[in-house]
Each structure stands twice: as structure tokens, then as C-alpha cells.
Amino acid sequence: MERRQMRRKKKEGAPKWMVTYSDMVTLVLVFFILLFSMSQIDLTKFDTISESFRNRMIFDFSPSAVPLDNSADNLDQDEKDEMEHDSDTPTEEVSDTVSSSTEDDSLNELVNNVESYMDEYDLNNVVSANRTERGVVLVLQESILFDSGEADILVEGQPFLDRIGTLLTDIPNNVKVEGHTDSRPISNYRYPSNWELSGARASSVVRYLIEENKLDVSRFSTVGYADTKPLVPNTSEENWSQNRRVEIVILEKGNEEEGTDS
């Protein structure tokens, strides 16, 4: 009798290594899908994905057979501190926003008060008011207050300063008075240069405001800038006239420390 050959039955199905290989291919595919999705910038989605990875939640619920060493329950102290710091950030941002809003409201109120006063006493033709980050800046041209090359206040300019003095009496803000000249040099026995002239003019304005309105001396400071801060280029007679000026800066409350710097 012929010996029957025993045929081994072939095992059906993929070999064991295919399971590991398929898992790797799947992970690579997911990785490239994430790269593609992040290449199209969408801040909302990006923040959501980042938060998921940061909290390890996407891994905690993964049905992987491989145990994870860094699950959400096993975060080290540094990572927990970082998460707590991130959670505190929105509160700090809200606080900064509220503070900024309060400062804007205060500055808007100051601007409205100055503009209403100038309208009431018809000062817009001789005094211009500008709003800056420091507060409200009142600009008085040289021709209103001084003769050319002099720092003595003209009689014709005193009524305008009287009105401004009344305004300053009604508000508590500190005041900084700045003198400016054009670029043409000056040299005489009283003012050897534009530095002395600009400083003297600022001082004359402050002295007049304090003496005539009984204002608190500690609220005021003066500075002379000579020709270092022109409004327009010093290229013509008209521009020279614009640059020769005195600026009265009514400081916003957040900047009131400037009032005692000089």
C-alpha cells in the first residue's frame, strides 16, 4: 500500500507581524492627516487639538494594547504647574482689559471736559487741543503769548491764560508745560541759545498760572525742548511760526508722575 502523504493544513489569515505593521501604517496616516489639517491655519481647531494633547485626554481613552507611561493621572508636578499657569492666563488678560478700559474712560472724560470748556469760552481759534497717550495737550502759538525772542508774557495773551487757569482749577490733574522754538539760532545776553529761551517761556507760563489762580505748585513741571521736537519741518516762515509754541499737557491720571519729574 502506498503511504499517503500527510498534507499540512495551511493556516489562513495574515501573519502576526502584519498586525504590528498595520498599526504603524495607521499611526503614520493619522500623523500626516494632522500635519495637513494644521497646515490650513484655523486657530480654533488648532487650540482644540493642542489642548487635547496637553491634557493627554486623547491617549487616555485610546484602546491601545500598549500601556501608557504618561497618562493624565500620572502627570509630573511641572506639567501640572504649567497647566495651572495656562488656566490663569485668561483671568490676567481680562484684568488687563478692564484696566485699559478704565484708563480710556478717564481720558475720554478729560478730553470732553477740555473741549466743552474751549467751546464755551471760544478758545478754539487761538488754542488747539490734541489727545495723546499722556493726556490732553493744549498748544499755544508764540504770537499769542510772546514777542519774538522774548519770554515775558504779553498783556494780550493774559486773558487766554486766565481761561486756562480757570480750567485747571476745576480739574485735579497734574500739568506739564513744554517750551518749543524753531531751528534758527538765538544768542543774546539773556538767552544764549534756544534751550534757555524755550525753558524760560515754559517757566513764565507756569509762574503766571500759579500766581494768578492760586494753584498747587506741586502739580506743575516745566521743560524746554528748544527745536528738538518740531511739529513741521523748519523750512519756511510759516513752519517756523508753527514750531514756536508752548504746550500745556494736562496729564492723564495714569501719567501724573510726570508732573513731578522736573
Secondary structure, DSSP 8 states (H G I E B T S, - for coil): ------------S--THHHHHHHHHHHHHHHHHHHHHHHS--HHHHHHHHHHHHHTHHHHT---SS--SS-GGG--HHHHHHHHHHHHHHHHHHHHHHHHHHHHHHHHHHHHHHHHHHHHTT-TTTEEEEE-SSEEEEEEEHHHH--TT--S--GGGHHHHHHHHHHHHH----EEEEEE--SS----SS-SSHHHHHHHHHHHHHHHHHHHHT--GGGEEEEE-TTSS-SS-S-SHHHHHHHSEEEEEEE-GGGGGGGG--
